[in-house]
Amino acid sequence: MTDEREDFINALVDLDETTCIELLKQRIAAKEDPNVILEDVRKATDIVGERFEEGRFFVSDLMMAGEILKQIMEVLKPVFGEGAMESKGMIVIGTVGGDVHDIGKNIVTALLEADGFTVIDLGVDEPPEVFVEAIIEHKPLVVGLSGLLTEATESMKETVEAISEAGLRDQVKIIVGGGRTDAETMEYTGADDWSDDATAGVRKFRKLAGVE
C-alpha cells in the first residue's frame, strides 16, 4: 500500500477531518480509482470499530467518524457518477414512531454507506406505514428499526406486524437497534436480529443482507 493511502486511512482513523478530506481531494485530483479509495474507507472504518470495541474509542468518537464519513461520501459520489457506484444492496433504516433519537441511526447509516450499501434513511418518529411504503418502493434487503426509548419496543413490534400484514415480511430481513434493545426485544418484536452497538450492528446488517 502506498504512503498516500496509509496517510488517508490513518487520518480517518485518527478522526483528523481536515487532513482526511484534503488527502481525499488530492487522490481524486490524481485520477485515482474511486473504488480503491472506497476500499481504504472501509479499512479505516473497520479499525474505528475495533477501537470502539476495545474501549479506546467512545460514542463521541463514532459520531465524529460518522460525520467525516458523510463528507467523504458526498465528495466521492460525483466521482462515481449518478448511480455508478457499485452497491452491495439496498437498506431502509429509520427511528420508529414515538421516538426522535437518531445519533445511533446516523452512525450506522454512515458506516453502511461507507461499506458500500445504498441506504434510505426515513428519519425519526416514523409510523409503521412509512416503513411499509419504503419497502414497496425501494425493495431493500434489510430494514433497520431504531429506537432509544423503552416505549419504542412497542412501536417496533407494531411496525413488524404492519410489514407482515402487508405481505412483505418474507421479502426482507428486519433488525432492531438501540441502547435498550436485546435478544428479548428481537423475540418480542418478531425481528430477525438486534444490536445495541453501531459497529456490531453494521456486521449484522452485512450478514442479513447476505454479503458476509
CYANA upper distance limits for C-alpha pairs under 8 A (distance plus 0.5 A):
  1 MET  CA      5 ARG  CA      6.96
  1 MET  CA      6 GLU  CA      7.35
  2 THR  CA      6 GLU  CA      6.92
  3 ASP  CA      7 ASP  CA      6.47
  4 GLU  CA      8 PHE  CA      6.72
  4 GLU  CA     23 LEU  CA      8.28
  5 ARG  CA      9 ILE  CA      6.75
  5 ARG  CA     37 ILE  CA      8.38
  5 ARG  CA     40 ASP  CA      7.58
  6 GLU  CA     10 ASN  CA      6.49
  7 ASP  CA     11 ALA  CA      6.52
  7 ASP  CA     23 LEU  CA      8.47
  8 PHE  CA     12 LEU  CA      6.86
  8 PHE  CA     19 THR  CA      8.31
  8 PHE  CA     20 CYS  CA      6.22
  8 PHE  CA     23 LEU  CA      6.56
  8 PHE  CA     24 LEU  CA      7.62
  8 PHE  CA     40 ASP  CA      8.31
  9 ILE  CA     13 VAL  CA      6.66
  9 ILE  CA     20 CYS  CA      8.46
  9 ILE  CA     40 ASP  CA      6.63
  9 ILE  CA     41 VAL  CA      7.27
  9 ILE  CA     43 LYS  CA      7.84
  9 ILE  CA     44 ALA  CA      5.81
 10 ASN  CA     14 ASP  CA      6.37
 10 ASN  CA     44 ALA  CA      7.86
 11 ALA  CA     15 LEU  CA      6.56
 11 ALA  CA     16 ASP  CA      5.54
 11 ALA  CA     17 GLU  CA      7.74
 11 ALA  CA     19 THR  CA      6.70
 11 ALA  CA     20 CYS  CA      5.63
 12 LEU  CA     16 ASP  CA      6.48
 12 LEU  CA     17 GLU  CA      7.43
 12 LEU  CA     20 CYS  CA      6.22
 12 LEU  CA     41 VAL  CA      8.32
 12 LEU  CA     44 ALA  CA      6.85
 12 LEU  CA     65 ALA  CA      7.86
 12 LEU  CA     68 ILE  CA      8.12
 13 VAL  CA     44 ALA  CA      6.14
 13 VAL  CA     45 THR  CA      7.74
 13 VAL  CA     47 ILE  CA      7.28
 13 VAL  CA     48 VAL  CA      6.35
 13 VAL  CA     65 ALA  CA      8.38
 15 LEU  CA     61 ASP  CA      8.20
 15 LEU  CA     64 MET  CA      7.35
 15 LEU  CA     65 ALA  CA      6.66
 15 LEU  CA     68 ILE  CA      8.09
 16 ASP  CA     20 CYS  CA      6.49
 17 GLU  CA     21 ILE  CA      6.68
 17 GLU  CA     68 ILE  CA      6.59
 18 THR  CA     22 GLU  CA      6.62
 19 THR  CA     23 LEU  CA      6.51
 20 CYS  CA     24 LEU  CA      6.61
 21 ILE  CA     25 LYS  CA      6.69
 21 ILE  CA     71 GLN  CA      8.27
 21 ILE  CA     72 ILE  CA      7.31
 22 GLU  CA     26 GLN  CA      6.82
 23 LEU  CA     27 ARG  CA      6.70
 24 LEU  CA     28 ILE  CA      6.79
 24 LEU  CA     37 ILE  CA      8.44
 24 LEU  CA     72 ILE  CA      8.07
 25 LYS  CA     29 ALA  CA      6.55
 25 LYS  CA     75 VAL  CA      8.40
 26 GLN  CA     30 ALA  CA      6.68
 27 ARG  CA     31 LYS  CA      7.09
 27 ARG  CA     32 GLU  CA      6.14
 27 ARG  CA     37 ILE  CA      8.47
 28 ILE  CA     32 GLU  CA      6.21
 28 ILE  CA     33 ASP  CA      8.49
 28 ILE  CA     34 PRO  CA      7.86
 28 ILE  CA     79 VAL  CA      8.27
 32 GLU  CA     36 VAL  CA      8.04
 32 GLU  CA     37 ILE  CA      8.15
 33 ASP  CA     37 ILE  CA      7.29
 34 PRO  CA     38 LEU  CA      6.61
 34 PRO  CA     76 LEU  CA      7.69
 34 PRO  CA     79 VAL  CA      7.61
 34 PRO  CA     80 PHE  CA      7.44
 35 ASN  CA     39 GLU  CA      6.66
 36 VAL  CA     40 ASP  CA      6.90
 37 ILE  CA     41 VAL  CA      6.85
 38 LEU  CA     42 ARG  CA      6.83
 38 LEU  CA    114 ALA  CA      7.58
 39 GLU  CA     43 LYS  CA      6.79
 40 ASP  CA     44 ALA  CA      6.68
 41 VAL  CA     45 THR  CA      6.72
 41 VAL  CA    114 ALA  CA      7.00
 41 VAL  CA    115 ASP  CA      8.45
 42 ARG  CA     46 ASP  CA      6.72
 42 ARG  CA    114 ALA  CA      6.62
 42 ARG  CA    115 ASP  CA      6.14
 43 LYS  CA     47 ILE  CA      7.00
 44 ALA  CA     48 VAL  CA      6.76
 45 THR  CA     49 GLY  CA      6.61
 45 THR  CA    111 LEU  CA      7.60
 45 THR  CA    114 ALA  CA      8.39
 46 ASP  CA     50 GLU  CA      6.72
 47 ILE  CA     51 ARG  CA      6.70
 48 VAL  CA     52 PHE  CA      6.78
 48 VAL  CA     57 PHE  CA      8.04
 48 VAL  CA     62 LEU  CA      8.10
 48 VAL  CA     65 ALA  CA      8.35
 49 GLY  CA     53 GLU  CA      6.75
 49 GLY  CA    199 THR  CA      5.88
 50 GLU  CA     54 GLU  CA      6.63
 51 ARG  CA     55 GLY  CA      6.74
 51 ARG  CA     56 ARG  CA      5.54
 51 ARG  CA     57 PHE  CA      5.88
 52 PHE  CA     56 ARG  CA      6.18
 52 PHE  CA     57 PHE  CA      4.81
 52 PHE  CA     58 PHE  CA      6.50
 52 PHE  CA     59 VAL  CA      8.41
 52 PHE  CA     62 LEU  CA      8.23
 53 GLU  CA     57 PHE  CA      8.18
 57 PHE  CA     61 ASP  CA      6.25
 57 PHE  CA     62 LEU  CA      7.82
 58 PHE  CA     62 LEU  CA      7.03
 59 VAL  CA     63 MET  CA      6.69
 60 SER  CA     64 MET  CA      6.78
 61 ASP  CA     65 ALA  CA      6.64
 62 LEU  CA     66 GLY  CA      6.50
 62 LEU  CA    107 ILE  CA      7.29
 63 MET  CA     67 GLU  CA      6.81
 63 MET  CA    103 ILE  CA      7.86
 63 MET  CA    107 ILE  CA      6.58
 64 MET  CA     68 ILE  CA      6.83
 65 ALA  CA     69 LEU  CA      6.59
 65 ALA  CA    107 ILE  CA      8.50
 66 GLY  CA     70 LYS  CA      6.76
 66 GLY  CA    106 ASN  CA      7.77
 66 GLY  CA    107 ILE  CA      5.57
 66 GLY  CA    108 VAL  CA      8.48
 66 GLY  CA    110 ALA  CA      5.87
 66 GLY  CA    111 LEU  CA      7.27
 67 GLU  CA     71 GLN  CA      7.05
 67 GLU  CA    110 ALA  CA      8.15
 68 ILE  CA     72 ILE  CA      6.72
 69 LEU  CA     73 MET  CA      6.65
 69 LEU  CA    110 ALA  CA      6.46
 69 LEU  CA    111 LEU  CA      7.78
 69 LEU  CA    114 ALA  CA      7.23
 70 LYS  CA     74 GLU  CA      6.74
 70 LYS  CA    110 ALA  CA      6.44
 71 GLN  CA     75 VAL  CA      6.83
 72 ILE  CA     76 LEU  CA      6.60
 73 MET  CA     77 LYS  CA      6.34
 73 MET  CA    113 GLU  CA      8.13
 73 MET  CA    114 ALA  CA      7.56
 74 GLU  CA     78 PRO  CA      8.01
 75 VAL  CA     79 VAL  CA      7.96
 76 LEU  CA     80 PHE  CA      7.16
 77 LYS  CA     81 GLY  CA      6.80
 77 LYS  CA     82 GLU  CA      7.79
 77 LYS  CA     85 MET  CA      7.66
 78 PRO  CA     82 GLU  CA      7.20
 80 PHE  CA     84 ALA  CA      5.89
 80 PHE  CA     85 MET  CA      5.80
 81 GLY  CA     85 MET  CA      7.53
 86 GLU  CA    116 GLY  CA      7.68
 87 SER  CA    116 GLY  CA      5.84
 87 SER  CA    117 PHE  CA      5.74
 87 SER  CA    118 THR  CA      6.56
 88 LYS  CA    116 GLY  CA      6.10
 88 LYS  CA    117 PHE  CA      5.48
 88 LYS  CA    118 THR  CA      7.85
 88 LYS  CA    211 VAL  CA      7.91
 89 GLY  CA    116 GLY  CA      8.43
 89 GLY  CA    117 PHE  CA      5.84
 89 GLY  CA    118 THR  CA      6.54
 89 GLY  CA    140 PRO  CA      7.71
 89 GLY  CA    141 LEU  CA      7.11
 89 GLY  CA    209 ALA  CA      7.95
 90 MET  CA    117 PHE  CA      6.61
 90 MET  CA    118 THR  CA      5.34
 90 MET  CA    119 VAL  CA      6.45
 90 MET  CA    120 ILE  CA      8.09
 90 MET  CA    138 HIS  CA      7.80
 90 MET  CA    139 LYS  CA      7.74
 90 MET  CA    140 PRO  CA      5.07
 90 MET  CA    141 LEU  CA      6.31
 90 MET  CA    142 VAL  CA      7.80
 91 ILE  CA    117 PHE  CA      7.44
 91 ILE  CA    118 THR  CA      6.64
 91 ILE  CA    119 VAL  CA      5.31
 91 ILE  CA    120 ILE  CA      6.67
 91 ILE  CA    140 PRO  CA      5.45
 91 ILE  CA    141 LEU  CA      6.44
 91 ILE  CA    142 VAL  CA      5.65
 91 ILE  CA    143 VAL  CA      6.42
 91 ILE  CA    144 GLY  CA      8.11
 92 VAL  CA    119 VAL  CA      6.31
 92 VAL  CA    120 ILE  CA      5.25
 92 VAL  CA    121 ASP  CA      6.63
 92 VAL  CA    122 LEU  CA      7.77
 92 VAL  CA    131 PHE  CA      8.46
 92 VAL  CA    134 ALA  CA      7.71
 92 VAL  CA    135 ILE  CA      7.97
 92 VAL  CA    138 HIS  CA      8.46
 92 VAL  CA    140 PRO  CA      6.65
 92 VAL  CA    142 VAL  CA      7.03
 92 VAL  CA    143 VAL  CA      5.32
 92 VAL  CA    144 GLY  CA      6.70
 93 ILE  CA    105 LYS  CA      8.03
 93 ILE  CA    109 THR  CA      8.25
 93 ILE  CA    119 VAL  CA      7.69
 93 ILE  CA    120 ILE  CA      6.76
 93 ILE  CA    121 ASP  CA      5.60
 93 ILE  CA    122 LEU  CA      6.63
 93 ILE  CA    123 GLY  CA      8.40
 93 ILE  CA    143 VAL  CA      6.14
 93 ILE  CA    144 GLY  CA      4.90
 93 ILE  CA    145 LEU  CA      6.58
 93 ILE  CA    146 SER  CA      7.88
 94 GLY  CA    105 LYS  CA      7.60
 94 GLY  CA    121 ASP  CA      6.21
 94 GLY  CA    122 LEU  CA      5.32
 94 GLY  CA    123 GLY  CA      5.72
 94 GLY  CA    124 VAL  CA      6.51
 94 GLY  CA    126 GLU  CA      7.54
 94 GLY  CA    131 PHE  CA      8.47
 94 GLY  CA    144 GLY  CA      6.92
 94 GLY  CA    145 LEU  CA      6.13
 94 GLY  CA    146 SER  CA      6.36
 95 THR  CA     99 ASP  CA      6.94
 95 THR  CA    100 VAL  CA      7.24
 95 THR  CA    101 HIS  CA      7.52
 95 THR  CA    102 ASP  CA      7.27
 95 THR  CA    105 LYS  CA      7.83
 95 THR  CA    122 LEU  CA      8.09
 95 THR  CA    123 GLY  CA      6.68
 95 THR  CA    124 VAL  CA      4.92
 95 THR  CA    125 ASP  CA      6.17
 95 THR  CA    126 GLU  CA      6.76
 95 THR  CA    145 LEU  CA      6.39
 95 THR  CA    146 SER  CA      4.89
 95 THR  CA    147 GLY  CA      5.95
 96 VAL  CA    124 VAL  CA      6.92
 96 VAL  CA    125 ASP  CA      5.61
 96 VAL  CA    126 GLU  CA      5.47
 96 VAL  CA    127 PRO  CA      6.74
 96 VAL  CA    128 PRO  CA      8.01
 96 VAL  CA    145 LEU  CA      6.69
 96 VAL  CA    146 SER  CA      6.60
 96 VAL  CA    147 GLY  CA      6.64
 96 VAL  CA    152 ALA  CA      7.04
 96 VAL  CA    155 SER  CA      6.54
 96 VAL  CA    156 MET  CA      6.83
 96 VAL  CA    159 THR  CA      8.29
 97 GLY  CA    124 VAL  CA      7.79
 97 GLY  CA    125 ASP  CA      4.49
 97 GLY  CA    126 GLU  CA      5.04
 97 GLY  CA    127 PRO  CA      5.22
 97 GLY  CA    128 PRO  CA      7.90
 97 GLY  CA    152 ALA  CA      7.63
 97 GLY  CA    155 SER  CA      6.38
 98 GLY  CA    125 ASP  CA      5.68
 98 GLY  CA    126 GLU  CA      8.17
 98 GLY  CA    151 GLU  CA      8.05
 98 GLY  CA    152 ALA  CA      7.10
 98 GLY  CA    155 SER  CA      7.88
 99 ASP  CA    124 VAL  CA      7.13
 99 ASP  CA    125 ASP  CA      5.52
 99 ASP  CA    147 GLY  CA      6.60
 99 ASP  CA    148 LEU  CA      7.57
 99 ASP  CA    149 LEU  CA      7.01
 99 ASP  CA    152 ALA  CA      6.83
100 VAL  CA    124 VAL  CA      5.50
100 VAL  CA    125 ASP  CA      5.85
100 VAL  CA    147 GLY  CA      8.37
101 HIS  CA    124 VAL  CA      7.39
101 HIS  CA    147 GLY  CA      7.13
101 HIS  CA    148 LEU  CA      6.84
102 ASP  CA    106 ASN  CA      6.38
102 ASP  CA    123 GLY  CA      8.19
102 ASP  CA    124 VAL  CA      7.21
102 ASP  CA    146 SER  CA      8.41
102 ASP  CA    147 GLY  CA      8.46
103 ILE  CA    107 ILE  CA      6.78
104 GLY  CA    108 VAL  CA      6.72
104 GLY  CA    146 SER  CA      8.46
104 GLY  CA    178 GLY  CA      7.52
104 GLY  CA    198 ALA  CA      6.93
105 LYS  CA    109 THR  CA      6.55
105 LYS  CA    146 SER  CA      6.90
106 ASN  CA    110 ALA  CA      6.71
107 ILE  CA    111 LEU  CA      6.74
107 ILE  CA    198 ALA  CA      7.22
108 VAL  CA    112 LEU  CA      6.50
108 VAL  CA    198 ALA  CA      5.99
108 VAL  CA    199 THR  CA      7.78
108 VAL  CA    201 GLY  CA      7.84
108 VAL  CA    202 VAL  CA      6.92
109 THR  CA    113 GLU  CA      6.65
109 THR  CA    119 VAL  CA      7.14
109 THR  CA    121 ASP  CA      7.92
110 ALA  CA    114 ALA  CA      6.68
111 LEU  CA    115 ASP  CA      6.63
111 LEU  CA    199 THR  CA      8.38
111 LEU  CA    202 VAL  CA      7.56
112 LEU  CA    116 GLY  CA      6.98
112 LEU  CA    117 PHE  CA      6.08
112 LEU  CA    118 THR  CA      8.27
112 LEU  CA    119 VAL  CA      7.77
112 LEU  CA    202 VAL  CA      6.88
113 GLU  CA    117 PHE  CA      5.45
113 GLU  CA    118 THR  CA      6.57
113 GLU  CA    119 VAL  CA      6.96
122 LEU  CA    126 GLU  CA      7.83
122 LEU  CA    130 VAL  CA      8.45
122 LEU  CA    131 PHE  CA      8.40
126 GLU  CA    130 VAL  CA      6.79
126 GLU  CA    131 PHE  CA      8.09
127 PRO  CA    131 PHE  CA      7.74
127 PRO  CA    155 SER  CA      8.36
127 PRO  CA    159 THR  CA      7.81
128 PRO  CA    132 VAL  CA      6.89
128 PRO  CA    155 SER  CA      8.28
128 PRO  CA    158 GLU  CA      7.22
128 PRO  CA    159 THR  CA      4.86
128 PRO  CA    160 VAL  CA      8.29
128 PRO  CA    162 ALA  CA      6.63
128 PRO  CA    163 ILE  CA      8.16
129 GLU  CA    133 GLU  CA      6.57
129 GLU  CA    159 THR  CA      8.15
129 GLU  CA    162 ALA  CA      7.63
130 VAL  CA    134 ALA  CA      6.65
131 PHE  CA    135 ILE  CA      6.72
131 PHE  CA    159 THR  CA      7.84
131 PHE  CA    163 ILE  CA      8.18
132 VAL  CA    136 ILE  CA      6.88
132 VAL  CA    162 ALA  CA      7.58
132 VAL  CA    163 ILE  CA      6.15
132 VAL  CA    166 ALA  CA      7.76
132 VAL  CA    168 LEU  CA      8.47
133 GLU  CA    137 GLU  CA      6.64
134 ALA  CA    138 HIS  CA      6.25
134 ALA  CA    139 LYS  CA      8.06
135 ILE  CA    139 LYS  CA      5.48
135 ILE  CA    140 PRO  CA      6.62
135 ILE  CA    168 LEU  CA      8.25
140 PRO  CA    172 VAL  CA      7.17
141 LEU  CA    171 GLN  CA      8.12
141 LEU  CA    172 VAL  CA      5.86
141 LEU  CA    173 LYS  CA      6.91
141 LEU  CA    208 LEU  CA      8.25
141 LEU  CA    209 ALA  CA      6.05
142 VAL  CA    172 VAL  CA      5.95
142 VAL  CA    173 LYS  CA      5.20
142 VAL  CA    174 ILE  CA      6.18
142 VAL  CA    175 ILE  CA      7.90
142 VAL  CA    205 PHE  CA      7.47
142 VAL  CA    208 LEU  CA      7.21
142 VAL  CA    209 ALA  CA      6.65
143 VAL  CA    172 VAL  CA      7.33
143 VAL  CA    173 LYS  CA      6.74
143 VAL  CA    174 ILE  CA      5.34
143 VAL  CA    175 ILE  CA      6.84
144 GLY  CA    174 ILE  CA      6.43
144 GLY  CA    175 ILE  CA      5.45
144 GLY  CA    176 VAL  CA      6.34
144 GLY  CA    177 GLY  CA      7.70
145 LEU  CA    156 MET  CA      6.99
145 LEU  CA    174 ILE  CA      7.94
145 LEU  CA    175 ILE  CA      6.74
145 LEU  CA    176 VAL  CA      5.23
145 LEU  CA    177 GLY  CA      6.69
146 SER  CA    176 VAL  CA      6.41
146 SER  CA    177 GLY  CA      5.36
146 SER  CA    178 GLY  CA      6.23
147 GLY  CA    152 ALA  CA      5.90
147 GLY  CA    153 THR  CA      7.99
147 GLY  CA    176 VAL  CA      8.47
147 GLY  CA    177 GLY  CA      6.94
147 GLY  CA    178 GLY  CA      5.67
147 GLY  CA    179 GLY  CA      8.28
148 LEU  CA    152 ALA  CA      7.24
148 LEU  CA    178 GLY  CA      5.53
148 LEU  CA    179 GLY  CA      6.09
148 LEU  CA    180 ARG  CA      6.75
149 LEU  CA    153 THR  CA      8.22
149 LEU  CA    180 ARG  CA      7.81
150 THR  CA    180 ARG  CA      7.21
151 GLU  CA    155 SER  CA      7.58
152 ALA  CA    156 MET  CA      6.61
153 THR  CA    157 LYS  CA      6.80
153 THR  CA    181 THR  CA      8.37
153 THR  CA    185 THR  CA      7.26
153 THR  CA    189 THR  CA      7.60
154 GLU  CA    158 GLU  CA      6.74
154 GLU  CA    189 THR  CA      8.02
155 SER  CA    159 THR  CA      6.57
156 MET  CA    160 VAL  CA      6.74
156 MET  CA    176 VAL  CA      7.91
156 MET  CA    189 THR  CA      6.54
157 LYS  CA    161 GLU  CA      6.67
157 LYS  CA    188 TYR  CA      7.46
157 LYS  CA    189 THR  CA      4.50
157 LYS  CA    190 GLY  CA      7.29
158 GLU  CA    162 ALA  CA      6.60
158 GLU  CA    189 THR  CA      8.17
159 THR  CA    163 ILE  CA      6.75
160 VAL  CA    164 SER  CA      6.77
160 VAL  CA    169 ARG  CA      8.24
160 VAL  CA    174 ILE  CA      8.44
160 VAL  CA    189 THR  CA      7.12
160 VAL  CA    190 GLY  CA      7.09
160 VAL  CA    191 ALA  CA      7.57
161 GLU  CA    165 GLU  CA      6.58
162 ALA  CA    166 ALA  CA      6.65
163 ILE  CA    167 GLY  CA      7.12
163 ILE  CA    168 LEU  CA      6.01
163 ILE  CA    169 ARG  CA      6.08
164 SER  CA    168 LEU  CA      6.15
164 SER  CA    169 ARG  CA      5.14
164 SER  CA    170 ASP  CA      8.46
168 LEU  CA    172 VAL  CA      7.53
169 ARG  CA    173 LYS  CA      8.15
173 LYS  CA    191 ALA  CA      8.10
173 LYS  CA    192 ASP  CA      6.63
173 LYS  CA    208 LEU  CA      6.82
173 LYS  CA    209 ALA  CA      8.15
174 ILE  CA    191 ALA  CA      5.63
174 ILE  CA    192 ASP  CA      5.80
174 ILE  CA    193 ASP  CA      7.26
175 ILE  CA    186 MET  CA      8.29
175 ILE  CA    191 ALA  CA      6.19
175 ILE  CA    192 ASP  CA      6.25
175 ILE  CA    193 ASP  CA      5.24
175 ILE  CA    194 TRP  CA      5.69
175 ILE  CA    195 SER  CA      8.10
175 ILE  CA    205 PHE  CA      8.08
176 VAL  CA    181 THR  CA      7.61
176 VAL  CA    185 THR  CA      8.36
176 VAL  CA    186 MET  CA      7.17
176 VAL  CA    191 ALA  CA      7.08
176 VAL  CA    193 ASP  CA      7.05
176 VAL  CA    194 TRP  CA      5.25
176 VAL  CA    195 SER  CA      7.10
177 GLY  CA    181 THR  CA      6.35
177 GLY  CA    194 TRP  CA      6.04
177 GLY  CA    195 SER  CA      5.35
177 GLY  CA    196 ASP  CA      6.03
177 GLY  CA    197 ASP  CA      8.29
177 GLY  CA    201 GLY  CA      8.11
178 GLY  CA    195 SER  CA      7.22
178 GLY  CA    196 ASP  CA      5.37
178 GLY  CA    197 ASP  CA      7.88
179 GLY  CA    196 ASP  CA      5.42
179 GLY  CA    197 ASP  CA      7.96
180 ARG  CA    196 ASP  CA      7.30
181 THR  CA    185 THR  CA      6.04
181 THR  CA    186 MET  CA      8.03
181 THR  CA    194 TRP  CA      7.28
181 THR  CA    195 SER  CA      7.13
181 THR  CA    196 ASP  CA      6.35
182 ASP  CA    186 MET  CA      7.00
182 ASP  CA    194 TRP  CA      6.82
182 ASP  CA    195 SER  CA      7.33
182 ASP  CA    196 ASP  CA      7.57
183 ALA  CA    187 GLU  CA      6.83
183 ALA  CA    193 ASP  CA      8.27
183 ALA  CA    194 TRP  CA      7.10
184 GLU  CA    188 TYR  CA      6.55
185 THR  CA    189 THR  CA      6.50
185 THR  CA    194 TRP  CA      8.20
186 MET  CA    190 GLY  CA      6.40
186 MET  CA    191 ALA  CA      5.56
186 MET  CA    192 ASP  CA      7.31
186 MET  CA    193 ASP  CA      6.54
186 MET  CA    194 TRP  CA      6.33
187 GLU  CA    191 ALA  CA      7.13
193 ASP  CA    204 LYS  CA      7.99
194 TRP  CA    201 GLY  CA      7.98
195 SER  CA    200 ALA  CA      7.33
195 SER  CA    201 GLY  CA      5.70
195 SER  CA    204 LYS  CA      8.39
196 ASP  CA    201 GLY  CA      7.78
197 ASP  CA    201 GLY  CA      6.27
198 ALA  CA    202 VAL  CA      6.82
199 THR  CA    203 ARG  CA      7.24
200 ALA  CA    204 LYS  CA      6.94
201 GLY  CA    205 PHE  CA      6.70
202 VAL  CA    206 ARG  CA      6.79
203 ARG  CA    207 LYS  CA      6.78
203 ARG  CA    212 GLU  CA      8.36
204 LYS  CA    208 LEU  CA      6.57
205 PHE  CA    209 ALA  CA      6.52
206 ARG  CA    210 GLY  CA      6.74
206 ARG  CA    211 VAL  CA      5.90
206 ARG  CA    212 GLU  CA      6.04
207 LYS  CA    211 VAL  CA      6.46
207 LYS  CA    212 GLU  CA      5.42
